[in-house]
Amino acid sequence: MTLPPDSQLCQQVLECLPTGVFAVDREGRISFWNAGAEHITGYLKQETLGRLCSEAFLEHSECENNTVVGSMVPLLATLREGRGMATRASLKGKSGHSIPVRLQTILLRNDAGSIQGAVEIFDPVSSTSSHNRRQSKLSAAGCLDTLTGSLNHAMVQAHLREQLSLFAVYPVPFAVLSIAIDDLAKLRERFGQAAVDAATRVVAQTMENGLRPTDYLGRWLEQEFLAVLTECSETDVISVAERLRKMALHADVVFWGDKFHVTVSIGATVACDRDTVGTITGRAERALAQGSENGGNRVTLISA
């Protein structure tokens, strides 16, 4: 079918938008996938057209990182209920990491008012272009870990020192998380170091995507990440850490055409008077060790 000139222009505009846009028919099959959707998710148009939006490749998770399946997938819910929605959610990118997004769904109707399909529009919660510019500057200054792209040990330590100095003057609560992938030795024995590296990269990306722009994540040790959560109290830190743990659990690690999952253990603590880098990270690491010893895939808090 040949589209009228104005329709062709609209489609060209939609194709070029940096915002992710995709459309489905009444059965939920993807009929349109723009360049923004390709860039944000990593999936090319030819990999998505004709597939059901409920398929696991584009896994939606709600704000608590519980997977949304079947008829509860946003576009299918929109078709069923006959109205659009706006919410925050996470999509699973092609590399396996979770991407927090703001999404909106809209019904598509013909001139007679009959529903023909629906459209989902989504944008990453943080600005991708701003993030990329910041990453380029940090990389040029030697502040990033070469494997994961997260902050290196020295940089996250500098941020932690700065936060402790600020806390000594203005005691606004902040928290520290020690994060480690469970059973890395078994993973290395089974698949080799390359699989461990792939898992480490995916977990780093997933954790980064789950934090606010004011928080910091860095590779603290070879097998451990450290997150500094600004303006975060003991009441808040468990819910934040649980959200990150669920995000890691749902992430896919892609390795040699196959996919596997990993879990993480998280040790949490909050800053207290007279804390140093050594005392606050020591508590977080003790909490991490306790969680690992109790089977992993859990959050453990040690109070100040």
Summary of the structure (lengths in Angstrom):
residues: 304
radius of gyration: 21.4
end to end distance: 67.5
largest distance: 72.0
contacts: 985
relative contact order: 0.11
helix: 42%
strand: 27%
